[in-house]
Amino acid sequence: MSASQADPVPETKKSGSVLDERSKFMLGRVLTYGILVLAVVLIVFPMYWMISISLKLPREIYRTPSLWPQVFTLENYRILIADKGFLRPILNSLLVSTVVTVISVLISSFAAYSMVRFRYRFKGVIGRIILFAYLTPTSLLFIPLSILMARLQLGNSLHGLILVYLTFSLPLSTWLLQGYFRGVPRELEEQGMIDGLSRLGALLRIVLPLSAPGIAAVSIFTFTGAWNELLLALVLVTSETERTAPLALNYLITSDVLPWGPLMAGAVISSVPLMVLYFIAQHFMVQGLTAGSVKG
Amino acid sequence: MAKLNLNNVRKSYGKVPVIHGVSIDIEDGEFVTLVGPSGCGKSTLLRMIAGLEPITGGEISIGDRIVNDLAPRDRDIAMVFQSYALYPHKNVADNMGYALKLAKRPQQEIERRVNEAAEVLDLTPLLGRKPAQLSGGQRQRVAMGRAIVRDPKVFLFDEPLSNLDAKLRVAMRAEIKELQHRLKTTTVYVTHDQIEAMTMADRIVVMRAGIVEQVGRPLELYDSPSNVFVASFMGSPAMNLITGSVAEEAGKFEFVSEGGARLPLDGSVPAKRRDKLVLGVRPEHISLVDAGTVNSFTSKVVVTEPTGAETLISSRIGSTEIVVAVRDRFEVAMGDEAQFAFNFERLHYFDAENGQRLS
């Protein structure tokens, strides 16, 4: 300390540019916030537009596009729920997405754990096949899958839909979780086993809690995927009672008539569960949970 | 507390054998270190004792119970990992009490035992903290505390001090030794640091490439290593090993090194393998003497390294570089000639072919 005090303090150079340090700092701030605001507007405006249309009367929607509804109405929601019975598809979607997510997380946890921790023959090949399955485009598979489901007597049912969604969600979930499991030091599990856990216990009580961000990410991904899926549902489900939300919204459109009000009301209702899920999962996605466990 | 017996224990990964039949009998309350260079199989052996690696052949028993097929949790052992392996989502107290909690001990007992262990290791003020909020040394103590809370039959340590800085390592070394002495729990301690092994152990097992090279008390290993590997591994700076032959002329013996240097010896030279053997002499068993002393030899000083307590002098005998450690302060310049003499009682002879001790 004393040595540095003895040194002559280097004089701060006056910069030759027009802007002094403070103005540069302010300009940087303005630019940063400017770009952030732009990004927020890009993302939020379509949502605002969706909500505002859902609250407008038809004449207002089709005639004068205004930013703010002149007359607020819940008529679109009434038509959607009472006349079109939109609650049923929402419940169907909730059921399908939740079941797919839960099963997906369960199975892929075990699969990923096995890929990360055990040694066995053809492990590498199995890993590659899993990724390959994910890379196959849906549009290539929907016809074989619909034939398969029909043969299995699972056509036109939510069970069939769940099974089909699982075939798409499992490979990705397994792949994602592998990465998170790899991040949990092996010694922690071994310590757990010495402390009195079985291997399954170590997976459930040590690996999974420490991979919470991974589980949250996988859940969100799977749930969103199943919730938004339209193509497979369109092919596999025909009866009105088994429709999922995207499918029901799709059926609101008759030939070239687009009932924008009820459509947007449906979109708003469909967005709510996802928003709630993201809000909850965000809490678990805090990184750095394993910090301090082992010295790197 | 219990005996620990390894009987012809073997391990292979696929077709590759890594442990070739190790047999060690560890007494109740004994502190044994497994020491050897990286990849010698010492950690694998420890993990086999813990039950973390399956055993390919042989028998491991703790107490009088064969534990080959028991899960780690059924072996009644505690292990301290090199990385400490503290549960990051639990605080210090929960980390230490987790094994007792899983064993469904009453909450009161868990608290009492955790507090006792914390007292012993000065961890009491840290009980509420998470591992991330601790320093390296503190984490190490928590890992130790977690082991002693359980009062297991055997402690297993896997290089527990290698992540600490030098000063802390020396302090913890003494502390672990003292703790083990007090608790009298059978301990197996793996390290690659021969000083750690020497200072802490009741007995040392020196391993190389999956084979036990020698088992013995620390000074036994130091004073009479059974082969060239143990001789060069134990001790720092390492033992000087000079290959050559023995010449006898009128009852006087001389060692002729490979480079042609001639060194006077006494009559304690072993009778066999005189044509090709390895002479071993520790740096502290060579001394600087005055010119003209009987049984001395002259050699050029290559480098001197004063460490304060002693001075290390590197010199050249034939084609071999040797190190001499002297306690007194000698002003010898690099490049000077100096006069050296062996302490004849402390010479070691090894077979140059198979490296085994001759005398």
Contacts between the chains, C-beta under 8 A, distances in Angstrom:
chain1	res1	chain2	res2	distance
A	185	B	83	6.4
A	185	B	85	6.7
A	187	B	81	4.6
A	187	B	83	5.2
A	187	B	85	3.8
A	188	B	85	5.2
A	188	B	87	6.6
A	188	B	88	7.9
A	190	B	50	7.7
A	190	B	52	5.2
A	190	B	72	7.3
A	190	B	79	7.6
A	190	B	81	7.4
A	190	B	85	7.0
A	191	B	79	7.1
A	191	B	81	6.6
A	191	B	85	4.1
A	191	B	87	7.5
A	192	B	87	7.8
A	193	B	51	7.8
A	193	B	52	7.2
A	193	B	71	6.9
A	193	B	72	4.5
A	193	B	73	5.9
A	194	B	50	6.4
A	194	B	51	8.0
A	194	B	52	7.8
A	194	B	72	4.7
A	194	B	73	6.6
A	194	B	77	6.5
A	194	B	78	6.8
A	194	B	79	5.2
A	194	B	99	7.7
A	195	B	73	7.1
A	195	B	98	5.2
A	195	B	99	4.0
A	195	B	102	5.9
A	195	B	146	8.0
A	196	B	73	4.4
A	196	B	98	8.0
A	196	B	99	5.5
A	196	B	102	3.5
A	196	B	103	5.8
A	197	B	73	6.6
A	197	B	102	6.5
A	198	B	71	6.9
A	198	B	73	7.3
A	206	B	87	6.9
A	209	B	89	5.8
A	210	B	88	6.8
A	210	B	89	6.5
A	289	B	88	6.4
A	289	B	89	6.7
A	290	B	88	5.0
A	291	B	88	6.2
A	291	B	132	4.6
A	292	B	86	7.1
A	292	B	88	5.3
A	292	B	130	6.5
A	292	B	131	3.9
A	292	B	132	2.9
A	292	B	133	7.2
A	292	B	134	7.0
A	292	B	139	7.4
A	293	B	83	8.0
A	293	B	84	7.8
A	293	B	85	6.8
A	293	B	86	5.5
A	293	B	87	6.7
A	293	B	88	3.8
A	293	B	131	5.9
A	294	B	81	7.6
A	294	B	83	3.5
A	294	B	84	6.1
A	294	B	85	5.8
A	294	B	86	7.5
A	295	B	83	5.5
A	295	B	84	6.5
A	295	B	136	6.1
A	295	B	139	7.0
A	295	B	163	4.7
